[in-house]
Amino acid sequence: MIPSPPSAVCAAEAVEPYQFCSDPRFSPGVRKRSRLITAALPCLLGLGGLYQAVASALDRRSYPPPGRLVEIDGGFMHLKTAGEASPTVVLETGLGGMSSAWGWILPETALFSRVVAYDRAGLGWSDPVPGGQSAFAAAGRLHALLARCRIRPPFVLVGHSMGGLLVRAFAHLYPGEVAGLVLIDAVHPDQHLRSAAIAEHMHTGFRLLKAIPLLARCGYVRLTGLFDAWSEGLPARQAAESDSFLADSRHLTTTRDESLAWESICTEVRCTGGLGDLPLAVVTAGKDVLPGQPELQRELAALSTDSVHLVVPGADHVTLVTRHQYARHVVQAIRHVVQKSRRSGSGRIFSPQLNR
């Protein structure tokens, strides 16, 4: 039923001619308050923007890049390395992530292998680059970054969430350089097509992300700590670094742009096929699991004939990386693939020129 306009309701209730109905929404007091609110809103937005600018400047001073800045495609990309032994483990974060998210996993992996954490273009300490978002383009920039830093294959690629799509793109483009993969609660490229629950969850999150850059510029994201849960549980330094970028409008604009390119990224990865007998470990969160997710994770494990699949009880999609007790399971999976790659390394040829 469609309600009648206010004027029609007033006319029906009138009992005397020429008696005017007054709508309280338009009384002089309300009009005055409305004018005050209208005048105050730009001031509040201006104050929020000033707060955001000052806080961002302080963050840049407090949290300088812990690694190297290397020029790639006309911008600088941030990369941090630790450890020495081969193969080199390369860590790829998910949507909205950056290198500090590996606060537990990087140092513990460095005890048995060389490890690299980096920030994709436009995220963390890395500059944005022109052009749209693409899984193959991101893989190409990562490859150029590793080559520029003289970090040679073989590589064990580790991808969390959306990062799982990107490491699969890298393995497709440079198969001769990849010794193994670890997928951490990774995205299946068909998940939003095959599970209504996952599709609804993603739709809700992506709809929010469309407004996030503006909310960040106004200081709202920082004031409310909107994304603080994404870093909860990390070591204090890495948690503070993550929080600073999860309130940064540039970082969040790139996050929004990656979400807008989701379907095209998934389409790229659908074309990559299986992994043959490449060593693979799939680590899956055991908490807050949406319908359809277990089957999709098992399909990821089936990408290789040489795979293991570990479900971590108590860990959700984020805490699987950010909480130490769960991140240790990820490190164990990385160690497993590293050891497998070392045992099979004598039978493999790692060549930068080899492509499928």
BELJO-V439950 format. One record per backbone hydrogen bond with DSSP energy under -1.0 kcal/mol. NH is the residue of the N-H (numbers start at 0). CO is the residue of the C=O. Records with the same first field share a line. If there is no record, write none. Layout:
NH = CO + CO
This chain:
8 = 4
9 = 5
10 = 6
11 = 7
12 = 8
18 = 15
25 = 22
26 = 23
30 = 26
31 = 27
32 = 28
33 = 29
34 = 30
35 = 31
36 = 32
37 = 33
38 = 34
39 = 35
40 = 36
43 = 39
44 = 40
45 = 41
46 = 42
47 = 43
48 = 44
49 = 45
50 = 46
51 = 47
52 = 48
53 = 49
54 = 50
55 = 51
56 = 52
57 = 53
58 = 54
59 = 55
60 = 56
61 = 57
62 = 58
67 = 78
69 = 76
71 = 74
74 = 71
76 = 69
78 = 67
79 = 116
81 = 114
87 = 153
88 = 113
89 = 155
90 = 115
91 = 157
96 = 93
100 = 97
101 = 98
102 = 99
105 = 101
107 = 103
108 = 104
109 = 105
111 = 108
112 = 108
113 = 84
114 = 81
115 = 88
116 = 79
118 = 77
122 = 119
125 = 122
126 = 75
137 = 133
138 = 134
139 = 135
140 = 136
141 = 137
142 = 138
143 = 139
144 = 140
145 = 141
146 = 142
147 = 143
148 = 144
149 = 146
150 = 145
154 = 176
155 = 87
156 = 179
157 = 89
158 = 181
159 = 91
160 = 183
162 = 159
163 = 160
164 = 161
165 = 161
166 = 162
167 = 163
168 = 164
169 = 165
170 = 166
171 = 167
172 = 168
173 = 169
175 = 353
176 = 173
177 = 174
178 = 154
179 = 154
180 = 278
181 = 156
182 = 280
183 = 158
184 = 282
186 = 160
190 = 187
192 = 189
193 = 189
194 = 190
198 = 194
199 = 195
200 = 196
201 = 197
202 = 198
203 = 199
204 = 200
205 = 201
206 = 202
207 = 203
208 = 204
209 = 205
210 = 207
214 = 210
215 = 211
216 = 212
217 = 213
218 = 215
219 = 214
222 = 218
223 = 219
224 = 220
225 = 220
227 = 224
229 = 226
230 = 227
233 = 230
238 = 234
239 = 235
240 = 236
241 = 237
242 = 238
243 = 239
244 = 240
245 = 241
247 = 244
251 = 247
252 = 248
253 = 249
254 = 250
255 = 251
256 = 252
257 = 253
258 = 254
259 = 255
260 = 256
261 = 258
264 = 260
265 = 261
266 = 262
267 = 263
268 = 264
269 = 265
271 = 268
274 = 302
277 = 274
279 = 305
280 = 180
281 = 307
282 = 182
283 = 309
285 = 311
286 = 314
292 = 289
295 = 291
296 = 292
297 = 293
298 = 294
299 = 295
300 = 296
301 = 297
302 = 299
304 = 275
307 = 279
309 = 281
311 = 283
314 = 311
319 = 315
320 = 317
321 = 317
322 = 318
325 = 322
326 = 322
327 = 323
328 = 325
329 = 325
330 = 326
331 = 327
332 = 328
333 = 329
334 = 330
335 = 331
336 = 332
337 = 333
338 = 334
339 = 335
340 = 336
341 = 337
342 = 338
343 = 339
346 = 343
347 = 344
353 = 350
